[in-house]
Every structure is written in structure tokens, then in C-alpha cells.
Amino acid sequence: MTTRGATRRCPPMAWLCPWLLLIFLVVSRSIAEEISEHCSHMIGNGHLQVLQHLIDSQMETSCHIAFEFADEEQLKDPVCYLKKAFLLVEDIMEDTMRFRDETPNARAIVQLQTLSVRLKSCFTKDYEKQDKACVRTFYETPLQLMEKIKNVFNETKNLLEEDWTIFTKNCSDSFAKCSSPGHERQPERTSNPQIPGFVFHLLVPSIILVLLAVGGLLFYRRRRRSRQEPQPMDSLMRHPESSSVTQDEDRQVELPV
């Protein structure tokens, strides 16, 4: 009886394994859908409006600031460009874009920083040794900087809505091409803020040389004129007889006939 009854029983885990597998699949699917929903709609139109408000509140100025940003000319792949730019935007909002505490712009920056922290779950990090690859120093106005940042968020939003896994792409090869010799880009001279100083140092000596030349010319003309003025006195001293004769002739002319 005992042996026959034991053969009719099911193993205690036999019926449990299929149920556990089914539960695991359902949970995994729900988590994937949640992450997809999370990344696809994380950047909303309200965030873009906040960025536009920051742009509109910037003062128009010719002053330039230096900041590091992804070089779009080297990173032709838009996904890799945005992956690199997104990490740099975090540093810019932390170190460069600073406003007085408790102001609307300061609160807007905090909101964008919070969004950036949440967006990290949608990006995969590539090799750290290539952090400085494809990065260039820009010299632009604060307004131009804000427009760059808005473009990054806007393009990231569009790509995530199309495919929430798009930023899991491995961009190590693209970054390696930038960091290899021959792909490093020299900073543009036209945007270098040291150019006005160079022009100043070149212009001042030129002006000094011109002033010295004009002063020398005036001094030479004055000295030449001063040499020419005593000549009539010298001629009188050298020819006294002729001068006396001319005086007598003048007197004779004045006498009446």
C-alpha cells in the first residue's frame, strides 16, 4: 500500500515550477513595459517649455563663455552624439549654468537636473577611458549654450519616443575614432577670445611707430625752417657796402628836383 500510494503522488515541486516560470515571464514583461513607458515619455513638452523660458530670459550679450561640448562634426551618428552630449549637459548645468537661489531660473535648473538623473536609466555608459573623446571646447554666448542644451533634450525626446532602447547602443567604436590621432580637431581661431588681445598687442606698437614717424617729420621741418630764417642777416653782414649804396640811392630819390 505504501509503495503503491507513493508512486501515485506528484513530486512536491513538479506543479510549482510551471507556475513560477509563468509568473516570472509576466513580471518580466510588465517590468519591460514599465521601463519602455518610463523612457519614452520621460521628457515632456513641459520640460522643453522650461528650456525655452531659460532661453528667452537670457540677456543678449557679446560676451563668450568657455564650455566643453560634444563635437557634432566628428560624431556623425546622432545617437552617439546625443549620448556624449547628454553626459556633458549634466556637467554644464552643475558648473556653468548658475543662477541666484530661489529664482525661477534656479528652480528650472533643479528641475532639469532631476530629469537628467532619471534619464540615466535609459542610457548605457560606454568605456570611461573615452570620456574626453569627441569633446571640444566651445566659446559661445550663454544664449547659444542654452539653445544647444534645448536641442539635445528635444532630439533625445524624439528618439526615445521612436525606440526607448535606442540609447543602449554601444558607441565605443565611434568614440575611439575621435580619440585616435588625426581625428582631433584644433580649436577654431575665429572663436578664440584671445584674438582681441592679440590684435591689441599688434595695434599699439603700430600706432606708436606712426606717431614717432610723424613727430620726427615735424621736428625735421621745424629745424630746417629755423636754419633758413638767419640767412638774410648773414647776407647783410657779408655785403655791407651794397646795403649802404642802396640806402643812399633811396635818399636821392626822395630829394626834390
C-alpha positions as CSV (number, residue, x, y, z in Angstrom):
1,M,0.0,0.0,0.0
2,T,2.7,2.4,0.9
3,T,4.7,1.7,-2.2
4,R,1.7,1.9,-4.5
5,G,0.5,5.2,-2.9
6,A,3.9,6.7,-3.1
7,T,4.0,6.1,-6.9
8,R,0.7,7.9,-7.4
9,R,1.9,11.1,-5.7
10,C,3.4,14.0,-7.8
11,P,6.7,15.4,-6.7
12,P,6.1,18.5,-4.4
13,M,7.8,20.9,-6.9
14,A,6.6,19.5,-10.1
15,W,3.4,21.5,-10.3
16,L,5.1,24.6,-8.8
17,C,7.8,25.1,-11.5
18,P,5.5,25.9,-14.4
19,W,3.6,28.4,-12.3
20,L,6.9,30.1,-11.2
21,L,8.0,30.3,-14.7
22,L,4.8,31.8,-15.8
23,I,4.9,34.4,-13.0
24,F,8.5,35.2,-13.9
25,L,7.6,35.9,-17.5
26,V,4.6,38.0,-16.6
27,V,6.6,40.1,-14.2
28,S,9.5,40.5,-16.7
29,R,7.1,41.6,-19.4
30,S,5.4,44.1,-17.1
31,I,8.8,45.5,-16.0
32,A,9.9,45.9,-19.6
33,E,6.7,47.6,-20.5
34,E,7.1,49.9,-17.5
35,I,10.7,50.8,-18.4
36,S,9.5,51.4,-22.0
37,E,6.8,53.7,-20.8
38,H,9.2,55.3,-18.4
39,C,11.8,56.3,-21.1
40,S,9.5,57.0,-24.0
41,H,7.6,59.7,-22.1
42,M,10.1,60.9,-19.6
43,I,10.8,64.2,-21.5
44,G,7.6,66.1,-21.9
45,N,6.7,69.3,-23.6
46,G,6.7,71.0,-20.3
47,H,10.5,70.4,-20.0
48,L,11.0,71.9,-23.4
49,Q,8.9,74.9,-22.4
50,V,11.1,75.3,-19.3
51,L,14.2,75.4,-21.5
52,Q,12.6,77.9,-23.9
53,H,11.9,80.1,-20.9
54,L,15.5,80.0,-19.9
55,I,16.5,81.0,-23.4
56,D,14.0,83.9,-23.5
57,S,15.2,85.2,-20.2
58,Q,18.9,85.3,-21.2
59,M,20.4,88.7,-21.8
60,E,21.7,89.3,-25.2
61,T,25.4,90.0,-24.9
62,S,28.6,89.7,-26.9
63,C,30.5,88.1,-24.0
64,H,31.5,84.5,-24.6
65,I,31.9,81.7,-22.1
66,A,34.1,78.5,-22.5
67,F,32.4,75.1,-22.1
68,E,33.1,71.6,-23.2
69,F,30.5,70.0,-25.5
70,A,30.3,67.1,-27.9
71,D,31.7,67.8,-31.4
72,E,28.9,67.1,-33.8
73,E,31.3,67.3,-36.8
74,Q,33.2,64.3,-35.5
75,L,30.2,62.3,-34.2
76,K,28.1,61.8,-37.3
77,D,26.0,59.2,-35.6
78,P,23.1,61.2,-34.0
79,V,22.7,58.5,-31.2
80,C,26.3,58.6,-30.2
81,Y,26.3,62.4,-30.4
82,L,23.4,62.6,-28.0
83,K,24.9,60.0,-25.7
84,K,28.1,62.1,-25.4
85,A,26.2,65.4,-25.2
86,F,23.8,64.2,-22.5
87,L,26.6,63.5,-20.1
88,L,28.2,66.9,-20.8
89,V,24.9,68.7,-20.3
90,E,24.8,67.4,-16.7
91,D,28.2,68.9,-16.0
92,I,27.2,72.2,-17.6
93,M,24.1,72.5,-15.5
94,E,26.1,71.8,-12.4
95,D,29.2,74.0,-13.0
96,T,28.3,76.6,-15.7
97,M,24.6,77.4,-15.6
98,R,24.3,79.0,-12.1
99,F,21.5,81.4,-11.0
100,R,20.7,83.1,-7.8
101,D,19.0,80.7,-5.3
102,E,15.2,80.7,-5.1
103,T,14.8,82.4,-8.5
104,P,12.6,81.0,-11.3
105,N,15.7,80.2,-13.4
106,A,17.4,78.4,-10.5
107,R,14.3,76.3,-9.9
108,A,14.2,75.5,-13.6
109,I,17.8,74.2,-13.5
110,V,17.0,72.0,-10.5
111,Q,14.0,70.5,-12.4
112,L,16.2,69.8,-15.4
113,Q,18.9,68.2,-13.2
114,T,16.3,65.9,-11.7
115,L,15.2,64.9,-15.2
116,S,18.8,64.2,-16.2
117,V,19.2,61.9,-13.2
118,R,16.1,60.0,-14.2
119,L,17.2,59.7,-17.8
120,K,20.3,57.9,-16.8
121,S,18.4,54.6,-16.7
122,C,17.7,54.9,-20.4
123,F,21.4,55.3,-21.3
124,T,24.2,52.7,-21.2
125,K,27.6,54.0,-20.3
126,D,30.5,53.3,-22.6
127,Y,34.1,52.9,-21.6
128,E,35.2,55.6,-19.2
129,K,38.6,56.0,-20.8
130,Q,36.9,57.6,-23.7
131,D,35.1,60.3,-21.7
132,K,37.1,63.1,-23.3
133,A,36.8,61.7,-26.8
134,C,34.8,63.7,-29.4
135,V,34.7,66.6,-26.9
136,R,35.7,70.2,-27.9
137,T,35.9,73.5,-26.1
138,F,33.4,76.0,-27.4
139,Y,33.4,79.8,-26.9
140,E,29.9,81.0,-27.3
141,T,27.3,83.2,-25.7
142,P,25.1,82.0,-22.9
143,L,22.1,82.2,-25.3
144,Q,23.9,79.9,-27.8
145,L,24.7,77.4,-25.0
146,M,21.1,77.3,-23.9
147,E,20.0,76.6,-27.4
148,K,22.5,73.7,-27.7
149,I,21.1,72.2,-24.5
150,K,17.5,72.5,-25.7
151,N,18.3,70.8,-28.9
152,V,19.9,67.9,-27.0
153,F,16.7,67.4,-24.9
154,N,14.5,67.8,-27.9
155,E,16.3,65.3,-30.1
156,T,16.6,62.8,-27.2
157,K,12.8,63.1,-26.7
158,N,12.1,62.3,-30.3
159,L,14.4,59.3,-30.5
160,L,13.1,57.8,-27.2
161,E,9.6,58.1,-28.5
162,E,10.5,56.1,-31.6
163,D,12.6,53.5,-29.7
164,W,13.1,53.5,-26.0
165,T,16.1,51.2,-26.2
166,I,18.0,53.3,-28.8
167,F,20.5,54.7,-26.3
168,T,21.6,51.2,-25.3
169,K,23.7,51.3,-28.4
170,N,27.5,50.8,-27.9
171,C,29.3,53.8,-29.2
172,S,32.8,52.8,-28.2
173,D,33.9,52.4,-31.8
174,S,32.7,55.9,-32.7
175,F,34.4,57.4,-29.7
176,A,37.6,55.6,-30.5
177,K,37.7,57.2,-33.9
178,C,37.5,60.6,-32.4
179,S,40.3,59.9,-29.9
180,S,42.7,58.4,-32.4
181,P,45.4,60.6,-33.9
182,G,44.3,62.5,-37.0
183,H,40.7,63.0,-35.7
184,E,41.5,65.6,-33.1
185,R,40.2,68.9,-34.1
186,Q,42.1,72.1,-33.3
187,P,40.1,74.9,-31.7
188,E,38.9,77.5,-34.2
189,R,40.8,80.7,-34.2
190,T,37.8,82.8,-35.1
191,S,36.0,81.9,-31.9
192,N,39.1,82.3,-29.6
193,P,38.5,85.1,-27.1
194,Q,42.3,85.8,-27.1
195,I,42.1,87.3,-30.6
196,P,41.2,90.8,-29.4
197,G,44.2,90.8,-27.1
198,F,46.4,89.7,-29.9
199,V,45.1,92.5,-32.1
200,F,45.6,94.9,-29.3
201,H,49.2,94.0,-28.8
202,L,49.8,94.2,-32.6
203,L,48.0,97.5,-33.0
204,V,49.6,99.5,-30.2
205,P,53.2,99.2,-31.4
206,S,52.0,100.2,-34.9
207,I,50.3,103.3,-33.6
208,I,53.5,104.2,-31.6
209,L,55.6,103.8,-34.7
210,V,53.3,106.0,-36.7
211,L,53.4,108.7,-34.0
212,L,57.1,108.6,-33.9
213,A,57.4,108.9,-37.6
214,V,55.1,111.9,-37.7
215,G,56.9,113.6,-34.8
216,G,60.2,113.1,-36.5
217,L,58.9,114.6,-39.7
218,L,57.6,117.7,-37.8
219,F,60.8,118.1,-35.9
220,Y,62.8,117.9,-39.2
221,R,60.7,120.5,-40.9
222,R,60.9,122.9,-37.9
223,R,64.6,122.5,-37.7
224,R,65.0,123.2,-41.4
225,R,62.9,126.3,-41.1
226,S,64.9,127.6,-38.2
227,R,68.1,127.2,-40.3
228,Q,66.6,129.2,-43.2
229,E,65.5,132.2,-41.2
230,P,69.0,133.7,-40.2
231,Q,70.3,133.8,-43.8
232,P,69.2,137.4,-44.6
233,M,71.2,138.7,-41.6
234,D,74.2,136.8,-42.8
235,S,73.9,138.3,-46.2
236,L,73.8,141.8,-44.7
237,M,76.9,141.2,-42.7
238,R,78.7,139.8,-45.7
239,H,77.8,142.7,-48.1
240,P,77.6,146.0,-46.0
241,E,78.7,148.2,-49.0
242,S,75.9,147.1,-51.2
243,S,73.4,147.8,-48.4
244,S,74.8,151.4,-47.9
245,V,74.7,152.1,-51.6
246,T,71.1,151.1,-51.8
247,Q,70.3,153.4,-48.8
248,D,71.9,156.4,-50.5
249,E,70.0,155.7,-53.7
250,D,66.8,155.7,-51.7
251,R,67.7,159.1,-50.2
252,Q,68.5,160.6,-53.5
253,V,65.2,159.5,-54.9
254,E,63.4,161.2,-52.1
255,L,65.1,164.6,-52.6
256,P,63.0,167.1,-54.7
257,V,64.4,168.2,-58.1
